[in-house]
Amino acid sequence: MDEKVASKQYIQIWQKHNAKLVLILLLIIFSAYSVFLATHLQTAIIPDETYRFEVATYFADTVGIPDDVPIAYSSGDNLHRNPYLGYWLYARAINIFQLFQPAATEWQTLAALRVVNWLFALGTVVFIYGLSKELISNKWWQLFPVFMATNTLMFVFLSGGVNYDNPTIFACTAAIYFFVRALKKENFIIDSLAWAIFISVACLIKYSILPLALVLAIIWFVDLIRNRKTLQLESIKKWHWGAIVLLIILIGLVFLNIALYGVNLVKFHSLTPACIDTFPQEVCASSFFGMRHNEMALPEKLTLIGAFKQGYPEPVRYFFDEWVREMLKRTYGIMGEKNYFPNTIAYFQVALFWVLLLGFRYVKKLDFIKTSLMIIFGFYTTVLVAMNYNSELIYGFNKYVALQGRYIFPVISIAFSLCAYILTKVRNKYIRYGTLIALIALFLYGGPVRFLWYYNSVFADWFI
């Protein structure tokens, strides 16, 4: 009798919390893989890890921005006039770790900082789940974006290394989550302040987030104007001490952004200064970017017309014929100091266009929130494509100098959530579940499982 009662209780617990238990399982698997990478991956494989870590160690020696960082000087990176918050956060993590491990070796400190990056990545996944819950009502479909994220090879690979992408992606994903909540008007004041705080933090970590901040702000103001009459009473009711504290934090972050980017615009006529603006010519010529430009750049930057006359693709053809394929390779493959591009990329490309086709076929009408998310993703992607195309004009096509899958990750939560939403709208159950099964199989086969499968063969020299 007791066994039957216990069994019934377990069944009731499963029925009540089954989706959350599956979510926890996904997070545990993701965490295990990320921590394994953090503690076993060789150094100098994660993109820019050696540089980010060394700069962070100099930040750990001061509460502000250090003046003399040899590796930054030799790289032509003026730390006072470029986003610095990522280094500052890492430095504080190093300080805390050294309080408990004052005799820690450099490797132990690096591993500890990698674990901190796992925490940022874990937070990103949690906010992806939160965003999917805001868009999708079915508890099982809400898990699908989490599954896709935790089985995207480059995302998981980054989560176990030191880079400024992890805190940036976390802050952007949190900003998008609270942005959607603000559009829903459930707690407009708090959610609006929250998304603005997180996007301000992201801008202080990486300047390429500024276009995302711009489009979020524009849509938010448009929504504010559309609903100004109904928001007046709600705003008075929701304004309290918590909102005042958040407002003070936001004002401080906005001031820091103005002190960085505003001063740069006035002084250098650019959001970030060129190397030659703050360093001698000989330093810039010997820096990494200077040497790369000398070795790889064309003698003269191509014009759009000049590129077309030489047979290179115009922006539209570049996007469909090259950019999408190469971005998928660097998202579902690995792009770092060592590269791995699996042969399944073509299937990911087919899956992308198939889901888009389903969206055109079955999603008849989008509300303001989902339309806004599409605009955000489209705008950010357009800016990214424009930057990549400009790089191709400088360096010549088919080199993909500035094309990295991780650069799309600040808005990857939108892509995964909208993908799941589209599938929920497919009325033909055979197509809906057939697509779901195919995507699950593709992500499992092409994701971290495949990486572990070749642990002792293809990737044998990647691990300590």
N, C-alpha and C positions, 0 to 999 in steps of 0.2 A: 504493500500500500504506500509506504514511504517513497519507494522508488518511482511509483506512478505519479505521486504528487510532485516529486522533484523533477521528473521528466516533463510534467505539464508546466511547471514553473519555467523550466528552460525554454520550452516552446513559446510560452507567453513572452519571455524576455526577448527571444529571437524575433518574434512577430512585431514587437513594439520597437526594437532598436536595431533591426537587421541592417538597414541602410547605413546607420552610423557605425556599426561593427565592421561592415565592409570598408567604409571610409578609413577607419582606424587601421585596418589591415593594409590598405594601400599606402597609408602614411608610414607604417612600420617597414614595409618592403622598400619604399623609397628612401627612408632614413638609413636602413641597413646598408643599402647600396652606396649612398652618399658618404656615410661615415667610413665605409670600407675604402672608397676612393681617397678620402681625406687622410687616412692613415697608411695607405699602401702605394699610392701613385707616386711615381718618380717626380722630382722637381723639374721645372722648365718644360713642362708639357702643356699645362693649363695656359691659355693665352695670357701673356704679359704677367704671369704670376711672379717671376723673379723680380721684375721691376716694381710691381705694386707692393710686394712684401718688403723689399729693401727700403722703399720710401716710407712705408708705414713704421718701420723701426726707428727712423729719424723723427717722425712725428711723435713717437712714444717718449722721446726725450724732452718734450716741451708741451705746454698746454695749448700753444698756438700753432703757427705755421713756421717750421724751421727755415732759417736763412741759407744755410749751407748744406746742400744735399748733393754730393758729387755725381751720383747716377742721374739725378734729375738735371743737373747742370750739363752733363755730357750728352743728355738726350734732348736738350733744348726745351725743357719743360719748366716754365716759370710757375712754381707752385703757388705764388701769391696772386697770380692773375689767371689761374685756371681753377676749375672746380676742385675742391680740396676735402669736402666733407667725408668722402669714403675713406681717405687716409686717416682722417682725424678719428673716425669711429673705430677703425682697425687699431689705431694706436691706443685707444682707451681699452679695447679688448686685450691688447698685449699687456698693458699696465695691470689689469685685473689678474691675468694669468700669472704674471711674474710675482704678484703678491703671494700667491699660493705655491709657486714653483720658482723661487728666486735663482736657482742654479740650473734652470732649464736650458737645454742646448738649442741651437738655431733650428734644428729639425723639429724638436718638440714644440717650439714656439710656432713654427710654420703649420704643424699639424693642428695645434690648438686654434689657430686663425682659420684654418680650413673648416674646422668644426663650426666655428662662428658663421661661416658662409653657408654651411648646411642649414643652420637655424634660419637664416634669411630665406633660403630656398624653400624650407618647410613652411615658413610664413606665407610665401608666395602661393604655394599649393593650397593652403587653407583659405586664402582670399579668392583663389580661383573657384573653390567650392562655394564660397559665399556669393560670388557673382553668379554662378550657375543657379543657385537657389533663388536669386532675385529674378531670374529670367524664365526658369523652368519649374513647373509645379510638381511633376512626377519625381519621387524621391530617388528612383533608380537612375533615371536619365540625368539627374543632378550630379551623379558620380562620374559620368562619362568624361567630362572635361578634366577631372582629376586624374582619371586613368590615362588619358592622352598625354597630359603634362608629365606625369611620372614615368611615362614610357617614351618620351621624346629624348633621344640619345644625347644631343648637345646640351639640353637643359639639365639633365641628370649629371652629365660630365662636368659642367660648370659648377654644380652644387657642391662638389667636393674639392674645390680649389679656391685660391685667393685671387680675386679680381674685383673690379668695381661694378661688374654687371649684376651680381647677386643682390647687393643692397639696392641698386637702381631698380631692378625688376620688381623686387619686393615693394618698394615705395610706389612705383607706378601702378602695380596691380591693386594695392590698397587704395590708391587714389581713385582708380576706375570703379572699384567696389562702392566706395562712399559717394562717388559722383552719381552712380545709378540710384543709390538710396536717396540722395538729395532730390533727384528728379521725381522720385516717387512721393516726396513730400511727407514721409512718415515722421521725420525729425529734421526738417529742412535746415535749420540753423546749425545744429551740431554736425550733420553730415556734410554740409557745405564747407564748414570750417575744416573738417577732417580731410576732405579730398584736397583742399587747397594747401593744407599743411604737408601732406604726403608728397604732392607734386612739387612743392617748393623744396622739400628735402631732396627729391630726385634730381632737381635742377642743380643743386649744389654738389651733387656727386658726378653728374655727367651732363655736359652742355647740350648734347644731342636730344635731350628730353624737352628742350624749350618749345619745339613745334607741338609736342603733345600737350604741354601746359597751355599753349595758345589756343588750340582747338577746344580743349576742355572749358577754358574761360569763356570763349565765344558762345558755345552752346549753352553754358550755364546762364549767361546774361540774356540770351534769347529766351530761355525758359522762364527766367525771372520776369522779363517784360510780359510774356504771354500770361503769366499767372499772378501779376502784381496785386490785383485786387483781392484775390482769395488768400494771398500770403500775408497780408498786413496783420490780420488778427492772429493768425497762427504764429507769426514771428514774435509778437509781444508775449504770447503764452509760453513759448519755448525758450525765451531768453532768460538765462540764469547764470549762476556763478561758474558753472562748468563751461558755458559758452564764452564767458569773459576770459577765462584762463586760456582756452583755445585761441581766442582772438589775439591775446597778448603774444602767444607763441607764434601765430601766423605773422603778426606785425614784425616780430624779430627776424623770422625767416625771410620775409619780403625785403627787409632792410639789408640783410646779408646778400641776397640776390642782386639788389640794386647796387650795393657796394662792389660787387664783383662785375656783373655784366654791364651795369650802367656806366661805371667808370671806364671799362674797356671800350665801350662804344664812343665815349667822349674822347678818350685818350688815344685809342688805336683805330677807331672807326671799324671795329669788329668785335664780335661777342667774345672771342678769345684772341690774344695777340699772336701774330706770327713769330716764329723764333727770332727773326732778324729785328723785331721790335724791341726785344728785351735782352738779347745776347749778341756778342760780337759775331762777325761774319764767319770767322774761323771755327767758332763753336758750332754754329748752325751747319756748316759744311761737313763737319765730322760727326754730327748727330745721326741717329738711326734714320730718321726721316729724311735728313739731308742726303745721306749716302744712298738711301733707297731711291730718292728722286733722281740723283745723278746716274744711278745704274739702270733704272727701269723707265724713266720718263722719256717721252718723245722729245726731240729737239725743240719742238714748238707745239703747244696745245692745239689740238684739232678744233675747228669750228664745227657746228652742227652740219652745215652745208658741206664743208670739207670732208667730214667723216662719211657722209652719204655718198659723195662722189667717189670715194675710195672703196666703196662697197661695204662699209660698216653699217650696222643696223641703226635706224632712227629710233627714238625713245620707245615708241609703241612696239615695234618689232623686237627691240632689245628686251622689253619687259616680258613678252610672251615666249620668245624663242630662247632667251638666255637667263634672264634674271630669276624667273620662277624656278627653273631647273636648278640653277646654282644655289639659290637660297634654300631650297629643299635639301640639297646635298649637305649644306652646312648647318642645317637644323636637325635632320634625321641621320646625319653622319656626324663626324667630329672634325672641327676645324680649330687647330691650335698650333703649338710648336711641332706637333706630329698630327697627321691627318688620317682619317679613315672615312671613306665614302662607300657605304654598302651598295650592293647591286640591286637593292629593293627601291632605290630612289624613284625609278620610273613608275613603280606602283603607287608611291605616295603622290606623284603628280597626277596619275589617273584618278586617284581617290579625291584629290582636291577639286578637280574639274567636275567629277561626278557629284560631289556634295553641292557644289555651286549650281549644277544643273537641276538637282532636286529642289534647291531653294527657289529657283526661277519657276519651277513647275508647281510646287505645292504651297509656298508661302505667298498668299495673295495680298495681304495687307500687314504692314508693320506699324506698331505704335511709335510714339515719339522717342521712347527710350531706346528701342532696338534700332530705329533709324539713326539716332544719335551715335550709337555704338558703331554702326556701319560707317558713318561719316568719320568718326575718330580713327577707326582702323584704316580707312581709305586715305585719309589725309596724311597720317603718319607714314603709311607705306609709300605714298606718292613722293613725300619729301625724301625718304630713304632711297627710292629708285633714282630720284634726281641727283642726289649726292653720289650714288654709285655710277651713274652715267657720266657725271662730270669727271669722276676719277678715271673712267675709261677714256675720255677725251684727252686726259693728261698723260696716261700711261700706255695707251694703246689697248685695243680690245682683246678679250680672251685672256686677260691676266687677273682680273678680279681682285685688284689690290685691296680695295676697301669693302669688299662684299663679305659679310659675316652673318651667319644665321642668328647669332646672339643679339644682333642689332634689332631684330624684329620682336624679341622677347618682351620688351615693355608693354606690348599690346597683344601678346599671344593669348592672354586670358580671354580677350574678346573673340578671337578666332575660334578657340576651342568651345567656348560657351555658345556662340552662334551656330557652330557646327552641330552641337547636340540639339539645340533648339530646332534647327531645320529638320533633323531626323524625326523629332517628335511630331512634326507637322505632316510627315509623309503618311497619307491615308492608306496606301496599299501596304498591308502588314508584311507581305513577302519581300517587297523592296526595302521596307524599313528595317526589318530584322536581318535580312540578308546583307544589307549594307553594314549594319552594326557588327555582325559576326565577322565580315570581311575586314573591317577596320580594326577590331580587337585582334584578329590574327595578324594583321599587318604590323600593328604597333608592338605586339609581343615579339614577333619574329625579327623586326628591324630595330628593336629598342635595346635596353640594358641587358636583357636576357641573352641576346646575341653577343654582346660585349663580354659577358661572363663566360659564355660558351667557348670563346676563343682566348680565354685568359692565359692559357699556357702555350698558345701557338702564335697567332697573329699578333697578340698584344704582350707577348712574353717579356719584351724589353721595356714595357711601359711601367712595370711595377717593381717595387723594391723586394 
